[in-house]
Amino acid sequence: MPESDDLARIIAGCKNGNSESFSKVVDRYASRFCGYFYRLTGNRDLSDDLLSELFVKLVEKIGSYKGGSFESWLFRIASNIFHDHLRAKQKRQRIIEQQRQDFEAEQAEPIRSEDERIDKLQMQLATLDEDTRELIMLRFYSQLSFKEIAKIRAEPIGTTLSKLHRGVKKLRELME
């Protein structure tokens, strides 16, 4: 049976309140969305909390899913959860400040390995504004198309392309 038919059956089960179907959705998407949240927050515990909230929202909102890309629909919910978190809590400033201090401490040491380069990239991502960081994560980590990102963000594709281009340019400048 094709994967899309299997997913459609799982989604139908979720809409009917079948707990086994919800478990299959969690099994299928947990690691991807945990990684998405982790790359946005840099905090494993916080990303786990946001992931839990995503699946609670999935249970609450599955009835509103009307078709199309299920993954894009989930990413829209995940994006909203992340933005709600930023608005609801003042932790953002502490996280960014801590990452900035860590980055400054690491600046004294030259980049010697790929792991250090990845660490530097993570630090530089943290210095970007949340909107730009999310765009870069959606495009390059989550590998969503420009069209999917524009739909998730409810903005014209040209706006998405422009913001992403500026964000990547800024990130390249920071990495030099």
C-alpha positions, 0 to 999 in steps of 0.5 A: 500500500502506498505511503500516502494511502497509509497516511490517509488511513492514519489521519482518518483514524486520528479524526475518529479518535483512534489512539493507535492512529495518534501513536503512529503519527507520533512515531512518524513525526516526533524525531523530525519535529523535535529536531525542528524545535531543538534547532530553533531553541537550542534547548533539549528540554524546551524542544521536548516541551514544545513537541509535547504541545504539538501533539496535544494540539494535533489531538485538539485540531485534527478535525480542522485538517482538510487535506493537502500536505499533512506535514505542512499542516503540522509545521504550521501548528509547530510554527504557531506553537513556537511563536506563542512560546516566544510571546508568552514567555520572556525566556527568549532573551535569556536563551539568546544572551546565553548563546551569545556569551557562549559564542563570544567565548568560542570566538577566541578559539579558531575553528578546527573541525566540522563539529566546531563549524556546526557549533559556530553555525548554531551560535550564529543562527541564534543571533538572527531574529526569530523570524529569520531563524525559523525561515532558515530552519524550515527551508534547509533543515526541514527541507520544505519548498518555498511554496510550503513555507509561504503557505505555512506563514500565510504570506506571498511566496515573493515575500518568503523568498526575499526574507529567506534570501536576506537571512541567508546573506546575513548568516553567510556574513556572520559565518565569515 
